[in-house]
């Protein structure tokens, strides 16, 4: 079963317990010392205060040494300096307040990041451990690891689909909200794909497994979440550099205050006001909250770096098949050349095509199922792979396939019109007579023009179409959509070259779904994969995965990324500004060490609470995404 590694979970719990222990020690030391001081025993009070400080200071020194070993320098040094200097100069109470505030701030930061990750953990905690499998006419409960592609599983009402697969029953009603953010249940017909992690909201149905559990959507999400939790954003690294500058300014101001007034307590007060700094609190909390919020809308961002990169992209490169278009042939019209109605032509063609695994045949069968047609089983099946099938349906001879194949079968030289660029004709003959043509095409996704307009409003100045398809097809698909350029008949390495070339205009975002898109997705500043039906290679190579085949979800991701970054910057600027003002006040003698420590903790709490606003972001594209997804499911 996909899950977070046990050792990581154990270490996180141990770290959380350690943070709580330090907070309790600091709190008890401060409380005991204050009680003794009020009881008229100042010497014992100082001992109690110091006893509460030493464990926190020791843990802090160990953390500083670890950071220095990694080549990182941060404002933990200021916290250590403030506590140690306060003890040295007899300000044990101030040191105890700083210890409590620092341990409290560390605990609050851990709690805040845990709160921000909760939606991701909730998503992962729903993974089932077993599945109900059909075997030799009976049902048996088996571990997920034993499920193989082709196995037939029973998904009872309320069960979570344990692996990716296809519906084997007539229909299924699924709640995909945990995976995609889509609030309305989705109705799927026989043969349609089911995403693992979806909840059965209707009657029990049979699911034909198409992947092993380790290769299914849930397993991929676990890997991506782990990558996200390990990542460190450029903005966080930028905060580290600023923290070094802030450290230098703090020490310089404290030294100047001591030198100009000959009062070391002024220096202590300056140091405690600067402990800890909003730079190391607000940025990770806001960005992790943004990752969690984006996942809620079906946009899985693989870390804080891609989240920031989404806000900086200026060129968008879109693949065609499976990205700009649905990626599967659909019937766009039915032409009749006999007395039959279009529905009758579809009925006969779909009944015959049940005998074929050709993608166009399956598309015709799916169209009939969407219209709730009950199809009879064909007999006397004769198929020429890639050309067509000849069968008997309800006692009638039916031939379905390419026009040349059908005309040869019925012994007629019937003329026919050519298919429109980007579409294909499937001819249907009954009892030796041509009765109609089914026109199939890979249509644009619903709302594509609106999506492109919304993307431009979010700062994307240049949009290109990149496809391996023919120029004529690419031109026909892109007509009227306002692309800044169309590149057709591209090989995978040419797509990579296109991405690298476009970097001269600014950071590039590439959106694709196929194996051939994976190199370009990896080369782009931000690679976005259509993850619901896209190839596993593209999802692995991409920085962002859309968990539902709806480009509108990318708009939600862009909104969440932009607002999360803005919230982080707001918190940093406000926090640093208030800290600097407090340091100046302390240097001028307006704040003593205890007052400075309390002021800084109030600032830290404020910036963390502000950073958590990222959990309540409501993207402008949310309603649009929901409408598009619902419309696409009904189409």
DRENVEX-27792 format. One record per atom (N, C-alpha, C, O): y, x, z. Coordinates in steps of 0.02 Angstrom, whole numbers, plus 50000, padded with zeros to 5 digits. Layout:
N
YXZ...
//
This chain:
635
499405004250000500005000050000500625004350000500655009150039501125003049957501725007049958502105006050023502205000450046502305011650053502675011350115503035017850125502895022850092503505017950172503835024050189503345028650224502905026150260503395035250215502935039850248502965038950323503505038050352502375039350356502345038150428502725043450467503045041950517502705049750442503045054950480503795053950479504145055450528504065051350422504785050050420504965044450468505465044950504504575039150468504725033550513504695035850586505115033850626504195039950603504125042450671504715046750691504985046150746504925051150645505485055550661506135051650669506555053350711506225046250628506825042250634506845038650702507365038150733506265036050723506235032750788506365037650845506705036050893506085043650839506185048750890506915050650895507185051450949507245051450836507945053150836508365047550867508845048950903508185041350853508555035750882508475035550957508965034450993507865036850982507765036951055508145042651087508415041851142508175048351053508555054051080509295052451084509625054151134509575049051033510275047051034510415042351093510915042951127509955037651103510035032951159510015036551226510395035051271509545041451232509485045251294510115049051310510355049051367510405052351259511025056051269511595051351290512005053051333511625045451259512135040651276512065038351349512555037751385511455037151370511335034951439511525040451488511835039151539511335046751473511505052351517512265053051524512525053751579512615052751467513345053451469513655047651508514135048651547513395041551498513665035751533513545036251609513995034851648512945038251628512785038951699513205044451732513445043651788513285049951696513685055451723514405053351735514695054851787514695049751686515385047451693515445042351749515915042651789514975037651752515005032351803514905035351873515265033551919514405039751881514285042751947514875046951970515075046552028515155050851924515725055051943516325050851962516675052452010516445045451926517015041151942516915037852010517385037152049516285035752025516145032852090516265037752147516545036052198516035043852137516135049052188516875050752197517105051952253517235050852142517945052452146518315047052186518735048552228518155040752172518475035252208518255035152281518615032452324517675038052297517445038352366517735044352403517555045652461518195047952371518515053552403518125059952403518215064252447517675060852353517275066952349517375070152280516925069952238517965073052268518135075652201517675081352179517525081952120517445085652226517015091252207516355088752179516105091052127516065083852214515435080952190515545077052124515105076852081516135074052118516295070452057516295075151997516035073451944516595081152006516605085951950515905088151931515755089251872515465088851982514775090851968514425085351928514065086851880514525079051946514215073551911514475073051839514085072151792515135073751832515415073551764515125079151721514935078051663515105085151751514835090951713514105089851696513885091551641513725086951743513015085551729512915080751672512415081251636513385076151662513335071551605513535074851540513335072551486513935080251544514185083451483513685088551456513595089051395513365092451500512955098151479512415096251429512345099651378512005090851440511485089151391511775087351322511505089251271512335083651322512645081751259512905087951223512815088751163513225092451261513495098651232512935103051205513005106051152512375103451242511815107551219511525104751154511395108551107511435098151151511175095151089511655096251031511435097350975512295096051046512805097050994512785104150968512855105350908512705109051013512675116050992512065117250947512105120850897511495114250966510895114950924511015112050854510805115050805511345106350851511495103250786511965107650745511895108150684512455110650779512925115050744512565121150715512695123050658512105124050754511725129850730511305127950669511275131750621510985122050671510595119750614511035118950552510835120850497511635116050561512085115050504512315121650475512345122550415512475126450520512695132950496512135136450458512255140050410511505135450481510935138350447510875135750376510655139250330511075129450366511065126350299511695127850259511755125650202512165131550289512785133050255513295127550259513755127250219513225123050308513685117450316514095118450379513845120350432514745117050372515205117350429515575110750434515865108550384515555107650492515885101150499516265100650564516345105550600516485094650579516905093550637516515092950702516815091850755515855093750700515485094350762515735100350802515695100450863515985105350766516255111250800516845109250845516905111850901517275104750821517845102450861517605098950924517885099950978517075094850917516815091350976516565096351027516685095551087516205101551004515955106651050516525110451083516505111751143517035112151044517615115751072517975111451124518185114051176518055105051110518425100751156518055099951222518365100351276517385098851219517015098151282516995104651322517105104651382516855110251287516795116551322517475118751350517505121251407518015117951312518665119951337518885115551395519205117951442518725109151392518895104751448518535106851512518825106651566517895108851506517535111251565517825117851592517895118751652517995122351545518265128851565518925128151602519045131751651519345123551580520005122851610520035117351663520575114951681519465115351688519445110851745519555103551730519685099551775519515101651665519615094651647518925091351637518755089151583518535091251692517855088651688517845081251669517395079151632518315077351692518345070251675518445069351600518125065251568518915073351572519035072951500518415074851461518245071751411518075080151485517455082251452516935076751454516575075551405516885073251512516405067851518516575062051472516125059051443517215060551464517425055251418517255057151346517005053051308517395063451328517235065751260516475065351249516255063251195516085067451299515355067251292515115060051281514695058751238515395055451320515195048451312515415045851244515035042351211516025047451224516275045051161515885048051102515745044651053515725054551108515355057751053514655054851047514435053050992514285054451104513615051651102513635044351081513195041951045514145040751104514225033751083514365033151009514105028750976514785037650983514935037550912514335039150870514225036050818513925044050892513305045750856512825039750855512525038250804512775036450913512335030550916512605025050871512215021750836513255023950872513555018650832513475020050758513365015450719513535026450739513445028250668512725026850647512615024050593512235028750689511535027450672511405019950668511045017650623511695016250714511605008950713511915005950651511615001450620512505008350632512855005650573512455007050509512385002750467512205013350502511815014850443511165010950442510925008850389510865009950501510265005750504510404998650484509994995550450510974996050504511174989250485511284988850410511114983850378511574994150381511704994150309511054994450268511024991650213510544997750296509914998450259509444992450270508904992150240509644987850313509184982550333508924978450274508344976650272509364976950226509144972950169508604976550129508124973350106508674983150122508154986950087507504986850126506964985850097507534987850192506934987750232506614980850233506004980250232507024975650235506764968850232506384967750167505854964550166506654970350113506334969750048505644973050050505154970250025505614979150078504994982950078504484980150127503884980750116504724977250183504264974850234503844968950211503364967150245504024965850154503664960050130503064961950088502704957550063502934968450079502374970450037501714968150068501574969850125501314964350032500664962250059500184968250063500254973050026499704967850109499224973250118498574971950080498214976650064498424965550067497804963850032497944958749977498494956149972497444957449937497494952549883496844948649879496314951049897496894942449854496304938149845496084938649773496444936549728495484941349761495244942849694494654938449675494194937349715494674935949613494094932349586493544937449568493684942449535492934936249590492384940749574491724936949575491514934549627491404936449517490754933249511490764926049538490314923949574491274922349520491324915349540491534914249611491564908449634491684919549648491894918949718492564922449727492804926049683492864921349786493494924549804493364929549860493014927949908493644935549854493584940249909494254943649921494644944749875494374945249985495004948450006494894956050002494444958750034495314959349962495214966549951495874970249964496404967349954495844976549985496454980649992496794981549925496464981349872497454982449926497824983149863497574989049822497584988849761497354994349856497135000249819496544998949774496415002949728496174993549786495584992049745495744987749684495324986749641496364985349680496544981149623496644985549561496994990549564496324983649506496374987349443496664982749389496594976649394496974985549338497224981449282496664977249253496104979749241496804970949241496304966349215495994961949267495694956849251496054963749331495774959549385496144952849387496744952549375495774947649404496074940949410496174939449484495694939449523496794938049503496974936949573497194929749583497484926649538497064927149642497314920549661497934921449704497914924749756498484918349683499114918749720499234911849750499434907249714499124911149815499194904749848499934903249861500354907649858500074896949877500754894949892501014898949952500694899350004501604902049943501894906049995501704913449992502004917550026501194915149952500984922149946501494926149906501844923449864501514932549920501924937149881501474940549829500934942949846501694940649766501304943849713501214951249731501704954849737500594953549739500484960449763500564965749709500714971549724500454963849645500514968549590500854965049531500894958949530501094968949484501364966149422500784963149381500224965649383500934957749345500414954749304500684949049261501284948349253500224945049234500414939349192500094933049219499564933249251500414927349206500164920949230499564918949188499594918849127499004917349222498404915149188498314907649192497934904749153498654904449239498624897149244499124894149195499484897749160499154887449192499604884249146500334885949161500734886949115500494886249225501184887749244501204890449315500714889849352501774893349334501884895849402502624895249418503044896149375502774893749481503464893249504503564898849556503234898949607504024903449541504104909349583504814910049610505304908649575504864912149672505504913749703505594921349697505244925149731506064923449655506184930549644506804933049680507054938549665507064929149727507704930849759507684937549794508184941249794507124939249825507084945649861507124951549814507324957049834506924950449751506904955949704507534956249661507764961649643507804950449643508334950149593508984947049618509494947849586508964943549675509564940049699509644933249667510104929549685509204931349620509234924849587509024919449638508454919649663509474914849652509344910049705508864904449685508514901649727508844902749620508424897149597507724899649580507644904949549507204895849599506524897649579506464897749503506804894049467506014901949479505914902849407505234899949387504734901149420505224896049333504604893149308504334897449252504674898349201503734899949260503414904149210502804900649181502444897149217502704901549117502134898449083501584903649073501684909649085501004901249050500434905649039500644911548995500974910748944500444917549016500574923548977501224927048995501324932748975501664923649033502304926849051502194931649110501724930849149502644936549114502554941949162502814940149231503324936849238502444942449282502634941349352502794948049384502414952849377503364948449418503564954549452503274954749522503344949949560502944960149540502674960749608503254960149657503804962649646503114956749714503644955549763503924948549758504294946349802503774944949703503994937949696503554933449739502954934649746503854928349768503494923749812503304917449774503714914549738502674915149781502444909049748502764903049783502604901449840503224899649748503564893849775503254887249753503514881949769502714887649715502394881549691501654881349710501454884049761501264878249668500554877749680500214884449667500494888749633499614885249694499234891449683499124892549608499024887849570499134898949588499004900549518498624907149514498594910949561498334908249455497974914449443498424919549410498814917949366498364925749433498774931249406498304936649379497854938949414498414938649316498024944049286498404950649297498944951549270498124955049338498464961349355498564965649292498094966449252499154968249283499294972649227499404979949248499394984449207499514980949313499614987749338499274988449406499144983449440499134994549425498894995749493499484995049541500064995349521499324994149606499844993149656500324999049658500934998149665500065005149651500485011149655500965011749596501455015449599500815008049541501235008449482501685002249475502075001849427501634997549521501994991249515502714991849538502924997049563503074986449530503784986449545503934988449616504394992349628503544985849664503684987449734503614994849748504034997749782503094998049721502995005149732503575009149704503805013949735503825007049645504405010349617505025009649660505415014349668505105003649690505685002549733505655007049794506165009849815505065007849823504995012249881505215019249864505595022349902504985021849808505175028649788505935029149778506245034049799506225024149747506945024349734507345023849798507855027249806507125019749846507475019249910507445025849947507935027949977506865029049945506805035549979507285040549948507615044349984507335040649881507805045049848508525043449870508925047949882508675037049875509345034949895509515037349965510075039549978509025036850010509155038850079509225046350087509555048750133508925050150042508975057450046509595060150011509785065850023509905056149970510445058649928511085059649968511185056650020511505063949941512165065149971512685064549916512645068049865513165060149925513635058649872514145064149864514295067749911514435064949802514985069649793515555068249841515885072849865515675061849854516215060149901516055062749970516505064950006515415062549990515215065250055515315072750056515545075450106515135076150001515245083349999515985084950000516195089850030516375080749966517095081549968517355080750040517795084450062517065075850076517255074950146517085081050187517455082850233516525084350172516345090450208516875095850197517065099350244517115096450135517625101550122518265099850159518595104250188518455093450158519055091450195518965092450270519435093950306518335091550294518215092350366518335099550387518575100750442518165104450343518305111450358519055112550363519295115850409519435109650315520155110250317520435107050380520885109850412520165101150397520395097750457520235101850520520635102050567519665105150520519475109450576519975115050585520185116550640520165118250529520655123750532521325121250559521635124450601521555115450533522195112550556522165110850630522635112150667521605108050652521525106150722521575112250768521955112250817521185117550751521195123550793521885126850792522125129250843522205126850732522865129850727523375126050770523785129050804523345119350767523825115250806523705116050881524175116450920523065116150901522905117150972523145123950996523425124551050523025129150955523255135950974524015136250979524285139351025524355133050930525085133150931525365129550993525835131851024525055123851010525285120151069525195124351133525625124351176524635127851137524505132151196525005137951197525275139551250525115141051139525555146951136526275145151151526625148851185526505139351126527205137451134527355134851204527915135551229526855131851238526975128851304526645132651360526775131351419526215137451343525825141151393525405136451436525215138251492525255130551410524855125651446524205124351407524225121051356523635126951432523005126151395522785118851390522405116951346523035114651437522835107651436523095104151372522785099551347523675106551346523925103751283523415104951227523285100551186523135111051226522635112751175522015108351182521735106051133521805107351245521225103151258521345096051233520915093051202521945093451246522115086651225522095086051149521855081051122522355091251113522335091051040521625091051015521455087350968521195095051045520495095451023520125088851033519745086750990520235085551091519855079451103520095073751060519705069251044520735073751040520965068450994520615068950927520525063950893520425075050908520115076150842519365075350843519025077350795519075072450895518345072150902518095065050908518355061250949517575063150868517405066150803517865063450749518315059450765517775065350687518245063550634517985057950591517385057750576518405053350570518185047850526517885050150460517525046350428518045056350439517755058850377516995058750378516675057150328516705060450436515975061050438515645054450459515035054150465516045049350471515765042850491515845037650437515365034250418516455036950411516605031450366516265032050298516005027050272516255038050269515985038850202515245037050197515075032750156514795040050238514095038150231513955030850247513535027650215514295028150297514185021150315514375016550258513995012050240514965017650228515195013350174514745013850113514595008750081514535019950095514135020750035513425018150044513145015149998513135019250102512465016550114512495008950115512035005550091513035006150144513114998850143513174996450071512914991050054513515000250028513574998449958512904998449923512764993949882512475003449937511805003549908511414997349927511074994349886511464995549990511104989650014511354983249981510964978949961512014982749975512304976749945512124976149871511974970649847512124981749835511944981649765511214979349756511064975549710510764981749800510064979649796509994972149805509554969049776510444969149845510424961949856510524958149790510274952549782510904961149744511054957749680510594960249624510744959249565510034963449642509554965549591509754971849555509524973149500510184976049586510394982349556510184987949604510484988849657509664991549586509404996849629509715003449609509555006149556510165006049651510505012349638510145017749677510035017049737509965023149643509525028149673509875032949721509575038049739510455031549742510785035949790511535035049788511805031349747511875038649833512595038049838512945041449779513485039349759512645046849752512965050149695513015045449634513555044849606512465042049614512535037349559513015031649575513365029149530513045029549638513505024149656514225026249641514615022349613514395032449659515065034849644515165035849569515705034349542514645038349535514705039649463514825033249424515165033349373514555027549449514685021149415515425019649411515655016649363515795021649462516515020149463516915024649416517505023349403516605030049392516975035049352516805034749278517145037949238516285030949258516075030649188516625027849144516955022949162516735030949086517245028649039516965026948971517305023748931516345029048957516015027448894515335024148909514965026548952515185018748874514555015248883514155015648818514405013548765513545018348822513095018648764512525013748777512175014348828512425008948732511925003748741511365004448689511495005048629510745004448713510175003848668510164996748641510474992248670509804995548585509784988848556509174984948580509244980248619508584986848557507984982948570507794983148643507684988548671507754977348675507574976948745508144977848792508064976848853508724979648766509314980548809509854975748787510024971148823510124976848727510614972148700510274965748677510554960248681509654966548653509264960748633508714959648685508624963648731508344954148678507834952348726507234957048723506874957848773507114960048665506554964748659505904961448639505404964848629505894954748632505294951148611505484946248556506004943048560505064945648504505234940948451505224933748477504794931948518505684929848453505724922748471505824918648408506104921048359505594912448409505704907948352506424905448354506644902448403506784906848300507484904648297507554898348253508044894648259507074897148209507094891048169506414889748138506004894348131506294883448119505664881548087505844877748023506174872548025505614880447966505744877247902505114873647879504564876347883505194867547857504614863747833504664862747757505204861747730504074863147724504054861847652503554856447636503324855947579503384852347684502914846747672503134840947717503684841047744502694836147725502874830147763502824831247839502984826747877502604837047860502524838347931503204839447965503684841847935503234837448029503824838848069503804846048094503264849048097504384848948113504394855848139503924856748198503604861948205503894851648243503454852148301502724852548281502324856048313502534848948226501844849148203501684856048172501124858648181502164858848137502054865548109501954870648165501504874848162502374870148217502304874748274501634873748309501294878548327501434867448318500804865848351500214869148315499794872448347500174868248250499614870948212499634878648210499114881948216500234881448201500294888748199500104891848266499754896948268500334888848321500184891448387499444890948403499144895448432499144885348384498424884448396498024889948361497564892748389498214891448299497874896548260497994903448290497544907648294498614904848310498804911548334498534913148403498624918748427498214908348436497874909948499497324915148488497104918448535497104915648426496564920348409496814927348396496414931948386497474928348397497754934848380498154937848438498454934148478498144944448443498534947948495499164951048466499514954748501499324949548404499934952248373500544949548411500544943748431501064953748422501654951548459501974945248432502194940948470501994944448365502294938448337501844932348350502094926848363501194933448347500734927948363500824925648435500844919648449500874930448480500964928748551501634925248563501684920948606502154927248524502804923948530502754916648508503074912248539502374915248456502294908348432501904904148483502084898448496501384907148513501004903548564501444902148625501424896748653501844907148645502294906248703502794900648690502954896848735503044900148628503524894948611503204888048617503534883348640502584887448598502234881048605502124879348679502194873548698501944884248719501844883048791502504880848824502504876648869503054883748801503704881848830503864874548816504224871348854503584871848762503684864748746503124860448774503044854548756502724863448819502184859848853501654857048805501354851848818501554860548750501034858448703500344860548729500254866148752499864856048724499174857548742498814859448678498704855348634498634865848673498364868448611497604868348610497294870448659497304865848556496574865948550496334873048533496714877048506495724874548549495444881048533495264881448459494944876848433495464886748424495304887448353494574889348343494264892348388494294887848286493604889648270493594893148201494104893348166493014895748183492934899248118493494904348108493824904348056493584908648156494154913248156494014919148109493494922448114494494920448065494474926348022495174929448023495664926348002495214935548050495874938848057495884945348018495414949248019496444946447984496584952947954497134956147997497704954047993496964961148039497454963948086498104965948052498104969448001498654963648081499314965348055499544960947999500124961447977499104956347973499304952147917499294944747935499774941147919498754942247967498734935247984498034933048002497564936948004497974926448016497324923648035497194917347994497654913847972496554915947983496334909747951495824906547997495334909748016495944900248017495514896948067495444889548048495724887147998495074886048090495044878748086495314875948151495114878048206495764871148146496074867948204496024860348194496284857648144495704856948240495624849748235495314847648168495494842448140494854851748143494514850148081494904851848019494684850347964495484855048026495894856747968495904864347959495874868148008495954866447896495994873647882496724875847890497174873147857496844880847933497524883247947497544890847936497134894547961498054892847898498174900047885498874901647908499354898347890498934906847949499584908847977499654916447969499194920147985500234918747945500344925947938500924927447892501354923147879500924933647867501434935547819501384931447756500844928847740501934930747720501954926347661501434928447609501084924247581501394934947595500914937347545500204935747567499794933647525500044936647631499374935147656499214927847647498664926147624499674923447665499554916247660499484914047587499044910147572499904916647543499864914747472499204916947441498914913347400498964922847460498304924947434497754920447459497274919047422497814918147520497284913947549497254907047517496724904147508497854904347500497854897647472497854897747395497864892547363497854903947367497824904647294498424901847260498354898647208499004903047287499614900347258500144905747254500164910347295500554905347204501114910047197501754906747217502264907647184501744903047271502344899447294502904904347307502824909347341503474902847279504064907147291504334905647361504244900247388504664910447387504954909647454505584913847458505664918847423506024911747500506644915547509506514921647552506044921547593506914926847545506844932647588507114931247658507544926947667506854934747705507094933847774507764937247784507914942247752508154934547829508794937447847508694944147880508184945247913509184948647872509124955247903509024954447978509384950748011508524957948004508384957648076507914952048096507774951148155507674948048047507204942648063506574943448021506554947447975506074939448037505434939748001505184932647989505294928148030504834931747933504544925147916503804925147930503444929947912503564919847961502844918747969502684912247932502924906947951502284912747880502114906847840501524903147871501094906047904501514896447861500984892247888500724887847831501114884347798500074887947820499764883747768499214879547800498854881947844499154873247778498654868647805498284865547746498584862747700497624866147747497194863347695497424865547625497474861447579497574871947619497754874847554498464873547531498624875147475498884870747573499574869347553500064872547603499974871847663500584875947577501094878847620501494873247652501784869047617501524873147719501874867647753502514869847788502904865647809502614876347794503234878547827503254885947842502764889547833503834888047865503944895047886504244895047956504694891047971504004899447997504304900648062504744906848056504504912148036505384906248074505844911948071505894914948141506124911648187505684921248147505704924648212506214930348210506314933548158506524931448266507014936848271507034939148344506804935748389507314944948354507444947548421508174946148437508604950248420508324940548469509024938448476509404942348528509114945448573510054942148522510484945148573510384941548639510224935548641510464945248693510434942048759511014937148765511554938148737510904931748802511434926848813512034930148848511954934048895512624928448825513234930848857513394938048842513774941148879513114940948788513234947948773513974949448760514254954348785514304945248719515014946348704515434946048767515884950248777515294941248811515654940748873515524946848917515984949348950514894949248918514734955248957515144961248934515424964848975515174962248868515554968048842516294967548860516604972648877516574961548857517274960648875517394962148949517884965348967516934959948991516994961249063516924968649079517264971249123516484972149043516394979249053517044982949037517244987449074517364981048983518004984248965518524983249020518924987749034518534977249050519024975949103518894980249166519324980949208518294983049171518134987249228518234994649214517984998949250518604996249161518805003149149518415006749096518545012649083517925003549063517545006749009517965006248946518095000748921518185011948920518625011848862518275012348795518575010848744517645014448795517285015548732516575013148740516225015048787516335008748693515665005948695515315007248629515575005548576514725010348632514355012148572513665008848573513375007748626513415007248513512725004748505512305010548478512475013448426511755012148512511315017548490510605014748483510335012048531510315015348424509655012348412509255016548362509535020148321508615016048368508175019248319508035014648260507695016648213508295008548262508185003648209508605005348147509035009748149508485001548094508835002748031509575001048036509774996948078509985004247994510705003047994510864995747982511294992848016510524992547934510674985647917510544981047977510934976447990509994982348013509834978248072510354979248127510584974448158510534985648139511024987048190511694983848174512024981048219511904984148111512534981048091512514973448101512994970548124511944970448084511884963148091511924961048164512244956148181511594964848208511584963148279512274964048310512484959948351512624969448290513264971148322513864967448292514424968148316513734963448240514294960048206514694955648254514414951348288515344956848255515794952748296515824954548369516174951148407515464959648391515454961348462515964966748481516064968148540516294969648431516844974248446516614981148471516964984148511516044983548446515834990248465516314995448436516594994548381516405000948472516825006348447516445010948400516745015048366515785010248398515385014148353514665011748353514425009348404514325012448296513625010548290513245016448264513405019148210512735018648301512315024248280511605021648273511305019448322511335021848213510675019048199510195024448176510395030048160509545022648173509005027048152509015033648191508905038948163509135033048258509165038948300508475040548330508115036048351508305046848332507715049148368507915050248441508515050448456507435050948487507615052048558508075057948568508545057548608507965063548533508385069348543509085068148514509575071048538509135063948462509795062248435510185057848483510805058148486509835053648520510175049648572510455054148626511005053048651510075059148645510315064048695510945067548668511435068248705510915069648606511495073048576512105068448575512665070748587511995062048561512545057248561512865056848630513475056848637512445056448682512705056048751513105062248767513655061848794512835068148751513195074348766513845074948727514345077348753513835072648665514445072948624514985068448652515575070248652514795062548676515275057748701515605059748767516095056748788515335064948798515625067148862516345069748854516715070248903516515071448793517205073748783517715068248797518295069548810517485061948796517925056248811517885054148884518215049348904517495057748925517425055948996516695054749014516265055048970516555053349078515875052149099515535046549060515855041449044514895047449044514535042849000514005039049041513625041949080513975032449030513445028249057513005025949000513255023248950512345026949007511865025048955511415019548983511175020149039511305014248944510875008748965510305008148914510435007448854509685008448938509105007948893508495005348930508525004148990507945004648893507345001948925506695005148903506185004348936506695008848849506075011348821505935018548839506365022148865505325020748823505145027748834505605032248793505795037648816505795030048733506225034148691506935034748719507315039048697507105030448767507775030848798507785035548858508325037548880507205037248885507175041048947507565047648944507925049148991507495051748890507885057948889508635056848890508995060448924508885051748854509595050348854509835047748922510385049348944509415043748954509585041249021509655047049070510105047049112509205051949065509245057749109509845062049094510135065149139510045062349030510605066649010511285063549027511775067249036511325056949032511955053549045512205054849116511805056449161512855054149126513125054649194512845049149238512715050149297512745043249208512415037649243511925034549194512135031749143511275034949209510775031649168510575025049200510405024849259510585019549161510415012949186509815010349147509835009849086509285008549183508665006249151508574998749163508714996249217508344995249111508154988249117507454988349147506964989249111507394987349212506774988749247506264983249248505674984649262506444977049233505964971549240505404972149189504824971249207505564973749126505034974449076505074981249042504674982748997505544985449062505624991949031505064996749048504664995449093505045002249011504525007249021504635010849088505195011749110504075012849119504125016349183504495022849175504855025049220504435026149117504775032549106505535031649108505885035949136505795026249080506515025149082506755023649152507295025949172506355019849191506555018349261506555024749303506985025549347506085029249290506055035449329506635040049311506905043349354506825040149247507355044649224508055042149242508515046149248508125035649252508785032649262509035033649334508645034849380509695033049342510005033249408510055026249438510085025549499510075021149395510145014249416509625010049380509515010949320509295005449416508795001149385508994993949397509094991849454509044990049343509164982849348508494979449356508064979749312508394976049413507744973249429507604966749392507054963949398508084964249355507984958249315508294959749246508804963149242507984957149194508224958549126508854954449112508844949649073509404956449144510034952949135510584958249140510714960949194510914959649083511444964649084512014962849130512384967149154512084956349144512624954249189512564957249258513064957949294511954959149278511874962249344512224968949348512434971149402512304972349291512664978649291513394977649312513684981949344513684971849295514364970349317514394970049393514864972549423513894966949424513874966649497513824973649526514154975249575513404977949494513344984849518513994988649514514164992349559514364987649459515014991049451515514988649504515884992649532515504982149517515964979449568515794982149637516244984249674515154982049655514954984449721515124991849728515374993949780514994995849677515135003049680515885004249690516085008249732516295000849650517015001849655517294999749722517695003349752517074994049747517334991649811517074995849869517444997049917516454998249866516195002549919516585009049923516765011249978516725012049866517105018249865517815017149892518085021349928518115011549873518795010149896518795009149972519255011450006518305005649998518265004650071518175011250107518485012350159517755015750079517665022350110518315026250111518495029250162518685026150056519325029750053519835026750101520195030450135519855020050105520315016850152520175019150223520635020750261519535019250241519345021150309519535028450323519785029950377519405032850274519555039850284520305040950291520525044350338520695038150246521425039150247521725036450312522135039750344521525030350330521795027350391521585031350453521985032650497520935033250455520685036850513521005043650521521205045550576521045047450466521355054150469522085053650487522345057650527522435048750459523145047850475523255046550549523705049450580522845042050577522915040550648522715046550692523035047850743522205050250671522005056150709522545061450709522695064350762522845062750652523385067750648523965065650692524265069750727524145059150689524695056750732524535057750806524955059750845523905056250824523705057250894523715064650914523905066250970523505069050869523515076250884524235078750895524355082750940524685076450854525385078450862525655075850929526005079450965525485069650945525705066951009525415070951068525765072151117524785072951062524485076951115524805083851120524915086351175524965086851062525295093451063525985093051095526205097851126526325087451088526995086551117526955084251190527475083451222526355083151216526285081351286526275074051302526315072051360526235069851250526245062651262525555059751279525505054151302525035063651267524355061451282523995066851322524005072751303523675064951376523265069751412522565069551382522425065251341522125074251401521455074551369521065068051373520745066051324521065064651431520685058451437520955053151391520575049651357521615052351389521925047451344521775049051271521665044551231521785055551254521655057551185520945055751164520825053451108520465056951210519775055351194519675047951182519325045851135519975043951226519915036651218520245034251154519975029751121520815037151137521155035251075520725036751014520655032650968520425042851013520025044750955519415040350947519225038550891519095038451003518515034150998518695027350970518325024350932519275024850991519515018450963519605018950888519445014250851519865024650865519955025750793519285025750757519205022750705518795029350787518135029850756517805023050750517515021350698517835019050803517535012350801517865008150747517525004450711518525008750741518885004850690518665006750620518565002250578518595013250605518415015250537517695013350521517545011650463517245013650570516545011650557516515004150542516165002050496516865000250582516864993050570517164991450502516934986850467517674995150483517974994050417517494995950362517444992450312517115001450371516635003650321516084998450311515824997650256515904995050365515374990050361515584983850321515164979550306516224983350303516444977850260516084978050193516054972950158515824983950175515464984550111514844980050109514604978450055514594978050167514014973650168514194966550148513744962450136514834964950145515044958150128515384957850060515724952850045515294962850019515604962949953515324957149911514724956149908515764953549879515574948149833515804949949763516384948949747515364952649721515564954949655515814949149612515584943549616516294950849570516554945849523516014943649475516004937849454515554948149458515024946449410514434942749439513964941149403514444941149505513864938049536513704931249505513134930049486514204926849500514074920249473513864920649400513424917049377514184925349364514014926149293513284928249286512924925749243513074933049329512384935549325511894929949338511384929249304512054925949389511594920449405511534915449349510994913149334512104913849318512084908949263511694911749204511304908149172511814918249188511474921149130510734921349140510344919749095510524923349202509814923749215509484916949210508954916249181509814911849239509534905149237509484902549166508984899649146510014903849127510014901549058509474905049017509154902048975509394911549031508894915248993508194912649009507774912148964508074910949072507414908449090507274901749055506704900249038507804897749046507704891149016507664891548940507404886948907507924897048911507964897548839507274897848807507214898248746
//
